[in-house]
Amino acid sequence: MKLSRRGVIQAAAALGAVQVLGCASSPKAGPGPGSAAGDGDNAPGKPLNLLILGGTRFLGPALVQVAQARGHTLTLFNRGKSNPGLFPDVEKLQGDRDPNKGEGLKALAGRKWDAVIDTSGYVPRIVKASAELLAPNVGQYVFISSVSVYKEMTKKNLSESDAVGTIPDETTEEVGEESYGPLKALCEKAAEAALPGRTLNIRPGLIVGPDDGSDRFTYWPLRVAKGGEVLAPGDGEDPVQVIDARDLAAFIIRNVERRTAGIFNVTGPVEPMKMKGMLETLREATGSDARFTWVDSAFLEQQKVTAFGDMPAWVPRTGPESGIGAVSIARATQAGLVTRPLADTVRDTLTWFHALPADRQEKLRAGLSAEREKEVLAAWHQAKGTAKAG
């Protein structure tokens, strides 16, 4: 079954050995938004001066909140168009990632920071421009890439040493289904070339939690909380990986403090999870009466119900991209990755979503509509000669 790349894993990253300064403790669950994984001593070191390229959407605000909680000073560089009123106490510089547009990167010239976190790079020319400009004046460059970089997406336990995808025209700046991953890999390479040995490349899985405007995970807490018969994809045994934006931010900031360099797959949970376990956790967390009807992937494909799009977060364990739900995070856990209980993410996500304007709540950006779900369930029951669940 072909994975739908409609809003696929966000950035939501240079090949070489990973260098971690310090030792990691055994993973444990449940950090707060200002905590991070690490070596057992959660107290931050000296305050750092950090630059974030972006910083006003989803992962960006999570990074700001974690960094501020740990005593660091922030500067945000962006166009000033998304959520300009956020963080009035934080320095904001305006410009464009593209040096050929408007004032470009001029606001960054001559300034010094301990580290820069690039949350908004998608094409290598743009990343190369910022990395080369900042290289003489920053100690570390953190690039937010994606697990979509890998070439062999059928492989289970993809690790940071596995080959990345390529594209025939490396100069293209069209970010599409086939080019997204390879372009992210080229962005990683550009950052490492500009700051060799000083680049931290983060390859997240599906980033979830409060403030996720894509609804790529939010669909499930909402649908399960509604109760009744729920169309559940596959047989429940497909692996699922998600990472709460706040846990991702905590991992990044702590490893900025430790001056970590190298490549890390960063997704979760730390303990492997399957689709059945995820949905049952959602049912328990929401206290719903949801009844799951498991529909096999072949039937869903016949019904043109896509993995990861119509069925968010789900990837069947067979097919051309089956490995995307079972990526190895061993290196990240050794570097101190901590993931909070999924139930906490579910409750916080629902609280956030229900505070949104009513018109936004009525327009989910991922998942099946109620009408379409009923149609597919009816077709499944008819095909199997079964009665409606419950």
N, C-alpha and C positions, 0 to 999 in steps of 0.2 A: 504494500500500500504506500503510495507516494505521500510524503509529508508535505502538508500545505505550508508554504513559507509566508503566508499572509500575516505579517506582523510577527515573524518568527523571532527567536531568541535575540533580546536586545543587547546592544552593547552597553548592549542589554547590553596569546597574543604574544623576541628574537631567539632563535634557536641557540642553545648553549646550556651550560651547566647552571643549576640553580644555586645561589649563594645566600644562605640565611645566617644572619649574625645573631646568635643566641640559640637557646634550646626551647623546644615546645613541651608543654605538659600534655597529659592525656586529655582528649576532648571531653567537654561536659556541656550540658544543655542549658539554654535559657538566659542568654545575656540580655541586659537592658540596652536601650538605644545608645547609651554612652559607654558601654563596656566593649571589650574586645578580647579575642583569644590571645594566648601568649604563653609565657614561660612560668605562669603561676603568680607572677608579680604584675598585677593589673594596673599599677600606678604608672602614669605616663612619665617619660623622661623630661628633658628640658623642653619648654614651649618651642614649637616650630612655626615658621612663617610659610604658609602653604598657598599655592595658586591652583585654582580649579578652572579648567577650560569648560565652560558650561555652568553647571551648579544650581540651576533653578527648576529642574524637572526630575522627579522620581529619585534616582540614585544620587543626583547632585545634592538635593537638600538633606538626604540621609548622611552623606559625607560631611556636610557642614555641621550638622547636629552632633555627630560623633566627635568630630575634631574640636568643636567648641567645648563639649563636655570634658574633653581631655586637655583643655587649656591652650589650644593652638590658635594662631591668628590666621584669618582667611582673607584671600582676595579672589573675587570672581571675575572672570573675563568672558563676556558674551555680547550679543547684539542688543540686549536690554528689552527684548520683545516678549519673553515668556516669564510670567510671574515677577515683574520688575519690583513689586513691593515687598518681596521676601527679604528677610534678614536686613533690616534697616541699619543694623550696627556693623555690617560687613562692608569692607571696601569693594566697590564695583568699578571695573574698567570696561569701557565699551569699545567694540571694534568688530572685526570679522575674521573668522578662521582662515578665509581665503585672502592671502596677501594682495591679491589683485582687485579686491572689492573695497571701495570706500577707503577708510583709514587702515584697513587690514589689521596687522599685528603691531602697529606703531605704539600703542599704549603699553606694550610689554617691553619695548626696547630699553635696555640699560637698567632694568629693575632686577633685583635679586630675591630669590626665594630658596628655602631649603629643599622644596620638592614641588613638582607640578603634577596634577592629576588630570589626565585628558579623558573626559567622559564623552566627548562629542566628535571623535575622529572616525571617518568612514572611508576616506580615500587617501592613498599614500602621499600624494603631492601636498595635501593640506597638513598632514601629520609631520612630514619632512620639514615644512616651513616653520612650524612652531618649535619642533624639537631642535633644529639647527639654530634658530634665533635664541632659544633659552639655554642651550647647552653650556655656554661659558658662565652662566649666572645661576644655575640651579644644581643641587646636589644629586637629584634623582628625578627620573621621568617615569610616571606611572601611566600606562596605556590600558584602557578598558576595551578589551577585544571580545571574543565570543567563542564558545565551543563549536560554533559552526565553521571554524577554520579548517577542520580536519578533512582529509581527502577520502579516507575509507570509512564512511559513516555506518557501514554494516558491522564494524568491529566493536566488540564489547570491551569495556574497560580501557577505552582510549586514554592514552597518557600523553604527557607533554612532549615526549620524544617521538610520537607518531607523526607521519608526514602530513603536511598541510596541503590544501587544495591550491590549484593554479588556474590561471585563465590565459588564453592566447595573447590578449592585448592587455598588458599590465599598465597601460596608460589610461585605460577607460575610467571614467568617473560616473558611469551609470551603475548605481547600486540596485541590483535586482536579485531575483531568486538564485541565479547561478553565480553571480559575481560577489555577493555579500561576503561570504566566508573567505574566498581568496583575497579580496581587497583588504579585509581585516588582517589577514596574515601579512600582506605587504605593508600595512601600516605598522605592524609589530616590527618588521624588518627595518623600516625607516627610522623608527624611534631608537632601536638598538644601534643602528649605524651612527646616529648623531651622538648618542651617549653610551658607548660600549661599556658594559659592566656596571652601568648605573641605571639600567632600565628594568622596571618591574612590569611584566605583561600579565594581565589578569584576564582569564578566559571564563566568563560566567556562563552558567546555564540559564534557565528561565528565571528571571528576576521577578519576584512577587511581593505582595504586601500592600499596605496603605500607600496611596498616591499613584498607584499603577493605572495610568490612563488608558492602557490597552485592553483591560479586562481579560487578559489571556489566562489568568488564574481565577480572577474574581467571579467569573461565570459559575464555577463549581460551588463555592460557599453559598452563593445566592440561590442556585438551583436546588442544592440539597436542603437548604433551610426552608425552601418553599414546600418541600415534602411531596408525597404522592409517588407515583411510579416515575422513576428516573431512568432515562436511557444511559446505560453505562457501557463504554466501549471495550471490546475484546472479551477476555475471560477473567479479568481481574489480576492476571499474573504478569502483566507487562510492567517493567520497571519505570518509575517516575522520579525525576529530579527537579527540584525547585530550590531557589535560595531567596530568603527574605532580604530585601534591599538593605535593611538595617544590619543584618549579619554580614552581608557583603561589605558594607561600608566599614564596619568594625574591623574586619580582617584587613582591609586595605590600609586604614589609618594606623593600625598597630604595626603593620609591616613597613609603613613609611617611617615610623618611629625607629624601627630596627634597621633601617636602610637595607631591606631585603632586595635582592636583584634576582631576575630569572623569570620563569614562566610558571603559572599556576592555573590549573582548572579549579574554578571555585563555584561549586553548586552544592546541593544538599538533598536530603538531610545527611548528617554524618552516618547515621544508621540507614542502610538501604531500605527503600520503600517501594511497594507495588501499588498498582492502581486501586486494587481492592482495599488495601490498607488506607490509602489516602481518602477514599470516599467514606469508609467507615469512620475514620477520624473526623471527617467533616460532619457526618451525621451525629456523632456523639457530641462534638463541640457546639453544634447548633441546636441540639435537642429535638431534631425533627423526626417525622415518621416516614422518612424517605424509604422507598423500596426499590432496589436496584435490579433492573433487567439487563443482563449482560448480552450484548449483541456482537457477534463475531465480526472481525475486521473485513472479511470478504464480503459479507452482506452490506456493511457500511459503505464499502467502496462501490458496490452496485447501486446503492442509494445516493451516491455522490456526497457522502458525509466525510469530510476531510479530517485527517489526524492533525492535531495542533491548531486547526482553525475552527471547524465546527465542534470538535472535541478538544478543547484546550488542554495543554499540558500532557496529552496522551500521545504516545508513539508506539505502534505495535512492535513487538520484539522480532518480527520477521519483516523483511522489506529493505529497500535501498538505504534507509536512514535509521535503522533499528538501534544503532549504537548511541544515539543521542540521549537516550534515557538511562544509559548505564556507563557514564564517563567516570574514569578513575579520579578520585579526589584525595588519594593517599598523600600526595605531596602537600596539599593544602592542609590536611589534618595534622601532618607532622609540623607544619609551620603555625599551627594553633587555630585552625578554623573551628569555630563554634557555631552550631545552628540551634535556634530556639525551637521549642515544641511547635509542631505544625498547628496545633489547636490555638496557640497564642496568635499566630499569624492570621488564622481564620477569623478569630474574634475581632482583632484590630482592623482587619480589612473590611469586615462588615460594618463596624462602627464608622469608619471613614466613609464608606460608600453611602450609607444611609444619611449622612450629613450633606451629601451633594444636592444640588438643585434637582427638583422633581423631574424636569425635562431631561436631564442627564441620566438619571436613574432609569428612565424609560427606554433609553437607547444604548443597550449593551453593544460593545464593539467586538465581541468575540462570542462564539458559542451558537447553539441552535436556538431559534425562536421557539416559543411554546407550541405554536401551530406545527412547525416542521418536526419537532420532537414527537408530537402525537402521531403525525403521518408515518414516520419511520417506525415507531413502536407498533402501530397497527399493521403495517406491512410485515414486520417481523413475526408478530403473533399469527398472522394469516399464513405466512410461509411455513411456520413450524406447527401450525394446527394447535396452538396453545391459547389458553384464555389469558386475558389481561391480568397482570400481576396484581395480587390483592383483591 
